[in-house]
Amino acid sequence: MQRVRLFKGLECEVERLEQQINEWAESEGAKILQVNSSIASQSYNPTAKSGSSLQGNIGVSSDILITVLYEK
């Protein structure tokens, strides 16, 4: 039977999210069939100085949603 599992994290914590998914799959004995991800639009810092780099204008990390289709 196919099932779906959702994982949510922040773009600044991608490695931790990958580790969480891999640990879950191993502990559950899940056979992963497909993985999809979505990232929210980045939020810009309205108080950043004009002419500053794009990185300086980013206010907060975006949310990442990962959908895992698996069989158990």
Secondary structure, 3 states (H helix, E strand, C coil): CEEEEEEEEEHHHHHHHHHHHHHHHHHHCCEEEEEEEEECCCEECCCCCCCCCHHHHEEECCEEEEEEEEEC
